[in-house]
Amino acid sequence: MAPERFHVTIDGRDLELSNLDKVMYPAAGFTKGEVIDYYTRVAPALLPHLAGRAVTRIRYPNGVEGAHFFEKNKPGGTPEWVRLETLPVPGSTKSRETIDFVVVDDLPTLVWLANLAALELHTPQWRVGADPDLLVVDLDPGAPAGLRECSAVAVLMRDRLAEDGVAAYPKTSGKKGMQLCCPISGTQDAETVSAYAKRVAEELAAMVPASITAKMAKAIRPGKVFIDWSQNAAAKTTVTPYSLRAQEFPTVSTPLTWDEVEAIGTGSAEPHHYRADEVLDRIEKHGDLLADLMTPGPVLPARH
């Protein structure tokens, strides 16, 4: 039977939506229609974090229990109104290799990607044609460490960054760990930003070697939180705030308050991975807790 298709017009753009009843998250009975509804409703908070950034999508055509694939290049059938930017292949040594990246600057493009079952959206720390305006610290726990241990490390990292005048804003990854997002000047290249992040990560690992590591080797990570400074390399992307994650349930990379992080880290609150409906409620209550990321931050200090 042919899939049921619906023609809609969003902000003057014509789209065709299909298979809205297809279940994307079987454990929750969460359908593609609900994915599209979530991304439509979260768009006012999400779109500023996507704007101007080349987006990598992770698509799950048959839901989170089916096969998936990463997609950087524009897909076949891309509407002519979707913004594309032709950029070098990330990490490629062949300067002639390029990709037509999608840039999500508006609601129609976001809905179009949601209809393609692009459940996860990942973006770099730079906007097209510019140096990084974000420093991202990825806190990745090695079991049995989890979100509680990440929260304790996040507070240490926040305080260390503050010594250099760098403000950090926390969010869950939507999976097992969390990230700190820090607005920076946008005047230093990715190598400079990455070197600074590595330096600070190694400082903290030296301070608390029993629970923090700045080394990528998986053999030394059980029970520790890995501070992944390498997320600041030009070729890397990080899950975008408010993106869904392809977990058993429709969890979301969710901005947190520092009061929440401190409570989790000290054990006075339980770690929690927020789902789509909870995140929409949080936005209604708090607004976008990461709105300050849109304001340029400081120049990072040189080695001292």
SEVO-25436 format. One record per residue (C-alpha): residue in three letters; x, y, z. Coordinates in steps of 0.25 Angstrom, whole numbers, plus 5000, padded with zeros to 4 digits. Layout:
! SEVO-25436
ALAXYZ...
! end
This chain:
! SEVO-25436
MET500050005000ALA500650144996PRO500950225008GLU499950335011ARG500450475008PHE500050615013HIS500350745006VAL500650855015THR501051005014ILE501951055025ASP502451205024GLY502151205009ARG502951075006ASP502150955001LEU502550815007GLU502050675006LEU501950595019SER501850445019ASN501750325028LEU501350405040ASP500850285047LYS502150205046VAL502650175060MET504050235062TYR504250195076PRO503550065079ALA503750065094ALA502950195095GLY502050175083PHE502650315078THR502250335063LYS502950415052GLY501750505053GLU502150535067VAL503550555063ILE503150665054ASP502150725064TYR503350725074TYR504250795065THR503250895060ARG502850935075VAL504350935079ALA504751015067PRO504751155074ALA505851105084LEU506551015074LEU506651095061PRO507651205067HIS508651085071LEU508551035056ALA508551165049GLY509851185040ARG510351045044ALA510650925034VAL509750815040THR510050675040ARG508850585041ILE508650445047ARG507550375040TYR506650265044PRO505750235033ASN505150115041GLY505250165055VAL506250155065GLU506250005065GLY506550005050ALA507750035042HIS508250175042PHE509250265034PHE510050395036GLU509750495025LYS510550625022ASN510350645008LYS508950695003PRO508050575000GLY507350544987GLY506150624985THR506550744993PRO505650864991GLU506150974983TRP505851074995VAL506750995005ARG508051075008LEU509250995004GLU510751035006THR511850964998LEU512950935008PRO514150845009VAL514050705014PRO514250715029GLY515650655032SER515950635017THR517450655012LYS516950674998SER516550824997ARG515750794984GLU514750704992THR513450774996ILE512050755001ASP510750824999PHE510350845014VAL508950875018VAL508850995027VAL507551005035ASP507151145036ASP505651135036LEU504451045041PRO504150995027THR505550935026LEU505450875040VAL504150805037TRP504650755024LEU505850685031ALA504950635042ASN504050575031LEU505350505026ALA505450435039ALA506650525043LEU506450495058GLU507850545062LEU508450685058HIS509950715060THR510650845058PRO512050895058GLN512551005067TRP512651105056ARG511751175047VAL511951165032GLY513151255028ALA513551285042ASP514451245053PRO513851165065ASP512951245074LEU512751135083LEU513651055092VAL512950915095VAL513450825107ASP512850685105LEU512750605118ASP512750455115PRO512550365127GLY513250225127ALA512350125134PRO511950115145ALA512150265145GLY510850335139LEU510150475139ARG510350495154GLU511950485153CYS511850575140SER511050675148ALA512150685159VAL513250695148ALA512450805141VAL512450895154LEU513950875154MET514050915140ARG513151035141ASP513951095152ARG515251065145LEU514751135132ALA514151255141GLU515651285145ASP515851315130GLY514651395129VAL513951285121ALA512451255124ALA511951115123TYR510551065121PRO510150925123LYS509350825115THR509150675116SER509550605103GLY508250525103LYS508950395105LYS509950375117GLY510750495118MET510650645117GLN511350765110LEU511750905114CYS511551015104CYS512351135105PRO512251265096ILE513551315091SER514051425083GLY513951365069THR515351425066GLN516251305069ASP516351175060ALA515951035064GLU517350995067THR517551105077VAL516151075084SER516450925084ALA517850945090TYR517251035101ALA516150925104LYS517250815105ARG518050895114VAL516950925124ALA516450775123GLU517850725126GLU517950825138LEU516650765144ALA517150625141ALA518450655149MET517650705160VAL516650595162PRO517250475155ALA516450375162SER515150425155ILE515550505143THR516350475130ALA516750555118LYS517250435111MET516450365100ALA516950225103LYS515650145106ALA516450055115ILE516750155126ARG515350215126PRO514450125134GLY513850195146LYS514450325141VAL513950445134PHE514650475121ILE514750625118ASP514750615102TRP515450745098SER515550695084GLN514150735081ASN514650865077ALA515450815065ALA514850885052ALA514450745047LYS513650705059THR512150735062THR511350725075VAL509950695077THR509150825076PRO508350875088TYR506950815087SER507250715077LEU506550575079ARG507450455082ALA507250315076GLN507150245089GLU506050155094PHE505150265098PRO505150405091THR506150475100VAL506650615097SER507950685098THR507450775109PRO507950905115LEU508050905130THR508151015141TRP509451015150ASP508550985162GLU508050865155VAL509550815152GLU510050845166ALA508850765172ILE509150645163GLY510650655166THR510450655181GLY509350545181SER508250635186ALA507550615172GLU507350495163PRO508050495150HIS506950505139HIS506950495124TYR505850585119ARG504850545108ALA504250625097ASP502950665105GLU503750695117VAL504650785109LEU503550865103ASP503050885117ARG504350935122ILE504451035111GLU503151085115LYS503651105129HIS505051155127GLY505151195112ASP506451165105LEU507451145116LEU508551145105ALA508051285099ASP509351345104LEU510151265094MET509751355084THR510551475090PRO512051465087GLY512951435099PRO514351465102VAL515651435095LEU516351315101PRO517651335108ALA518951285102ARG519751185109HIS520251225123
! end
